[in-house]
Amino acid sequence: MNLRRLLLAFSRNTEQLPPSLFLHEIVLLDKHARHGGGFADIFQAKYQGKLVALKRLRLFGNSPQTQNARNVG
């Protein structure tokens, strides 16, 4: 089993994402998205002094998994 599959299995079984997938010290530059699509919004931000695009996924539905994902962050 490769590392990607192991990580996916872990996430499914625990309903958690590993902390290594989260970035800290991001500075959001605008309150409103610069661009958006059907499943995500794109914001301008700074990370480690560099200008970056920050993608925030949109969550649909009211399942317990969706509610848990909304509470992350």
C-alpha positions in Angstrom: 0.0 0.0 0.0 1.5 3.3 -1.0 1.6 6.4 1.3 -1.3 8.2 -0.5 -3.6 5.2 0.0 -2.6 4.9 3.6 -3.3 8.6 4.2 -6.7 8.3 2.5 -7.6 5.3 4.6 -6.5 7.0 7.8 -8.6 10.1 6.9 -11.7 8.0 6.2 -11.4 5.9 9.3 -10.8 8.8 11.7 -12.8 11.5 9.8 -9.8 13.8 10.3 -7.1 15.3 8.1 -3.5 15.1 9.2 -2.1 18.4 10.6 0.6 18.4 8.0 -2.0 19.3 5.4 -2.8 22.7 7.1 -0.8 25.8 6.6 -0.4 28.4 9.4 0.6 32.0 9.3 -1.4 32.8 6.2 -2.5 36.4 5.9 -5.7 36.8 4.0 -5.5 40.1 2.1 -9.2 40.5 1.0 -12.4 39.5 2.8 -14.1 38.7 -0.6 -12.9 36.1 -3.2 -11.1 37.4 -6.2 -12.4 34.5 -8.4 -14.7 31.6 -8.0 -16.0 28.5 -9.7 -18.5 25.8 -9.1 -16.6 24.2 -6.2 -14.1 26.7 -4.8 -13.3 30.4 -4.2 -9.9 31.9 -4.8 -8.5 34.5 -2.4 -5.4 36.6 -2.4 -3.1 36.0 0.6 0.5 36.2 1.8 2.4 33.2 3.0 6.0 33.5 4.3 6.1 37.0 2.7 5.1 35.8 -0.7 1.9 36.7 -2.6 -0.2 33.5 -3.0 -3.6 32.3 -4.3 -5.6 30.6 -1.6 -8.3 28.1 -2.7 -11.2 27.5 -0.4 -13.4 24.6 -1.3 -17.2 25.1 -1.1 -19.0 22.5 0.9 -22.6 21.4 0.0 -25.1 19.5 2.0 -25.9 18.9 5.7 -24.3 15.5 6.3 -22.3 15.0 9.5 -19.1 14.8 7.4 -19.9 18.2 5.8 -20.6 19.8 9.2 -17.4 18.4 10.6 -15.4 19.8 7.6 -17.0 23.2 8.1 -15.8 23.3 11.6 -12.1 22.7 10.6 -10.0 25.8 10.7 
